[in-house]
Amino acid sequence: MKLVKDFDSKILKKKSVSDKEAEEAFVKILEWIGEDPSREGLVETPKRVMKAFREYFKGYEEDADKILKKTFGDVDGYDDMVIQKNISVQSHCEHHMAPIIGVAHVAYIPNERVVGLSKLARVVEVFSKRLQTQERLTMQIANTLMTSLDAKGVAVSIDSTHQCMTMRGIKKEQATTVTNYYLGKFKEDLSFQNRYLRFISKS
């Protein structure tokens, strides 16, 4: 569990680079690739890219634990798994800053209290909007849900395409990557894990 907390404490901090400095860096990159940043079509590009990057990486300014803070206890003793399937994932790999596009499936077993369904997708979004490896992304989502909800178990699966290997390098356009991470009852009891896998495999 310590991995998520230590990682977040290092990145949830005030930026030390201004918007102007970021724009200037993108001007340099345009020059580096052989373009002319002063031509009409590119004059506003550094500013647009800076704004786009702010959106792509907004997860650095968000705290997933706060999203899960409000829970509900009026669930009449419900204690089976809650599954949310096909949550869109749009992230960027930390090695080439190339897009990662896919879907996440998330499940948890409540411990007397549940969280609003939209919050599960928001947690996926927070960690997706950072430079990532798919393995770490899967674990961060699972560990945060487990600790913040005091859940009896958590399962997270991600199936995605990495454009760092479809558009460059080995260029295997059809390759996808699947990661799974289980905690609590999903790890200890294969019946929970198997039921979860059957549910997420259904269309």
N, C-alpha and C positions, 0 to 999 in steps of 0.2 A: 504494500500500500504506500510505502514511503516514496516510491518513484514519482507518482503523480504530484504529491505535495511539494517535494523538493524542486521539481521541474517548474511548477507553476510559480513558486516563490521567486524564481530567477527571472521570469519573463513578465510577470504582472507588475511592471514598473513604468515610470514615466519615460517617454521617448527622449533621447538626447540629440536627435537629428531633426532639423526643421524641415517644413515642406519645401522651402526654397532650396535647401541643400539637396533634398531628394530629387527635385526637378533638375538641378544642375548635374547630378549624377547620371540621370537619364539622357541628358544632352550629350554627355561624354560617351555614353554607350552608342548613341546614334552615330556619332563621329567614328567610333571604333569599328562599327560594322561597315563603314564606307558611305554613310548617308550625309546629307547636308541639312542640319537641323534648322537652317534659316529659310528653307524653301516652304512655299505656302502650305502644302499638305502636312508638314511636320512642325510648324511653328508652335502649335498648341499640344502636340503629342506628349512632351514630357509632363505637362500638367495633367493631361488625361490619364497617362500611365500611373502617375502618383496617386490620383484619385481611385483608379482601378485597384492598385495594390492595397490601398487603405481598406477597400471592400474585401479583396481576396484574403487579407490577413487580419481581419477585425477580431479574430479570436484571441489575439494577444492582449486585448483590452477588456476581455470578458472573463468572469469567474464562474465556472460551472457549478461550484458548490452553492453559490447564491441562487442560481436558477432552481436548484432542488430544495431550497430551504422550506418552502411552503408545502405541507403534505396534508392529507385528509384521513381521518380515522373512522368516518361513518361509512364503512364498507361491509357491515354485517358479518364480520369475521372472515372475509375472503382471504384465502391463503394459498391459492394456486398461482401458477405463473401468469404474468402479464406480458404479452408479446406485441411488439410493434415491428412490422415488416416493411421492407422496401423504402427505407429512409434514404433519400438521395445524398450522396457524398460527393463533394467537389472540393478537392484539396490540392496541394502542390508538394511534390517530393523535395526533400531538403538537399538532395545531391545535385539536381539540375534545375530546380524550380519549375519543373514541367508539371502539367495538370495530372491529377489522379481523379478519375471519374468512375463512380460506381454506386453501390447500394449497401446500406447497413441494416442488419436485423438485430434488435435488442430485446432481451427478456429479463425480467427480474421476478423474484418471489417475495412478496411483501411481508414485512414483519409488523403486522397490525395496522400499518398506515401505507397509503398509496400516494403517488404524485400525479399531478395533471398530465394527461397523455402528451400534450404538446411539449412538455418539458424534456421528455426523452429525446425527441428530435432536436431540441435546442442544445442539449448536451453534445450530441453528435456534431452539430454545427459549430459549436465553440471550438472543439478540438480539431475539426476539419479545417477551420480557417486559420491554420498555422502551418509552417513548414513541417512536413511529417515524413515518417516511414509508416507504412501500413501496419506493421507489427505494433509499433508504439501507440498509434492511434487507437487500435483495437483495445489495447490494455488500458489506456487512459480513460476511455469511455467506461469500461467495465469496473475499474478500480474506483472511479468517482461515484458511480451508481451504488456500488457495494457499501462504501463508507458513508456517503451522504444520506442514503436512505436506510442504513442499517439493515440491508436486505438479507434474506436467508440464502439467496443465491442470485447470480447474475450470469447471463450468457450474451456474448456479442460476436457477431459474424460480419465480415466485410468482404464483398466480392467486387473487384474494381479493375480498371484498365489503367496502366501507367504509361503516359505518353513519352516518358524518358526511354522506354524500350519499344514503343510502337512507331514513333516518329523519328527516332535517332538510334544510334548504336546498332543493336541487333535487328531492329525493325521487324518485330514479329507482331503484325497487326491484330491477330486474333487472340493473342495471349491475355489471359486474365489471372489475377492473383486472389486467392481466398485465404483469409485468416480467421481463426476462431479463438475465443478466450473464455474460460469457464471459471467461476468462483462459487464457493459454498456448495449448496445442494447440487448444482449443475455439474460440479466437478466430482463430488463424492458419490452421487447416485446416478448411475447410467440411465435409469428409467426417465429421469427428468431431462437429461441430455438428449436421449433418443426421441422423446416426445417433442422437444423443442426443434430438433432437426427435421422431424416429419412435418411440423407446422410450417416452418419457413421454406420447405421445399415445395409446398403446395402453391399453385398459381393464384 
